[in-house]
Amino acid sequence: MIYFISLYYIIFLLSLVDFYYKYRKILSFIIILILSLFVGLRYGNKDYFNYVLFFDQTPDISNFFTVLFSGVPIGIVEPGFYFFNSLVKIFTNNLEIYFFILCFISLYLLLYSFSKLHKNYLIIFLIGVSSIFIGTYFTQVRQGLALGFSAIAIMYLIYHKNKKFWFFSIVAFFIHTSAIAIFILPLFRNIKFKRIYIIFIPIALIVNKLHIDYLLLNFLGSILGDGHIADKINLFFFSGRENRTISMISGINILVSFLIISMVLFKHKIRKEINWIDFLIWTLVIGLFYYNIFSSAGEVAGRLFREMTILMPFAIYFTYTSLNVQKYFSYWLLSVVIGIFFLYYGHAGEGFYDYESRVLF
């Protein structure tokens, strides 16, 4: 618990000085440095030892491609992650430094992409960190790295640089297969989100009760055979079915539905700050569908949702400013409250989006 208390105390202190614009780059570096030290110096839990095993399994960079194309799998995770480990091994075999580098690069990529999308990127980044840091970078660090590359890909898509989008999204996919979730985004980049489309919210919630994931699993299993991706799908579904069923009125469904409605109501006001507001809304809507399509397998739902809603901190920020709440409720307190929300529904770090089985009422 001391980790969590210390972390949010640091976020509180750093967000207090967010308004000193000329020091923003220095503050950004300090934030990433401190958060990465939290990860690098931690110890324990099942995921930690799994990543230690993955790191030990990784061949040196001089032998990496020989082993990769030998026909014998390096291990059970994606080859891009093993390649990253091989690059780290050029400099060190120290586990603390390894986790530090892994987290630092992941957070830097996320912050860099945010910095290219809005002038108040640091407070938006802090909002995002409050919601994903403990679950992602303490337990699911591999997807944390993939999220960084996915964020860069989405940034380029917003600026209509499609080739760079596909390059970074494929890199993310080879680090963590959940990045496949963002492959659909180019179809929605230029589609306006009309108010009538709010109907997608109740549709997504109804999908929650249809258990489409069972049919989807059988379909994917039939076309993928016994390959690596099929094994991953099998693992996620059957490891998650027993106790990670998502409720229609889960906290995340309520939160995202509220954000979508807020974005639609304040769209003209928000458009003065960003011209990609429609795209932002679409990412939330698609994320809501991902989350509820896999209602019987929370592990899959959480991972796909996390990839699709990388920009959700922007939606929280714009909802916050559009309602003029900052007059009464400061930014740092917003970060802390969001953090408490995700800690409560995430069982204090047992895994991000493990709260899907919990309901608000």
Summary of the structure (lengths in Angstrom):
residues: 361
radius of gyration: 19.9
end to end distance: 25.8
largest distance: 61.5
contacts: 1200
relative contact order: 0.12
helix: 75%
strand: 1%
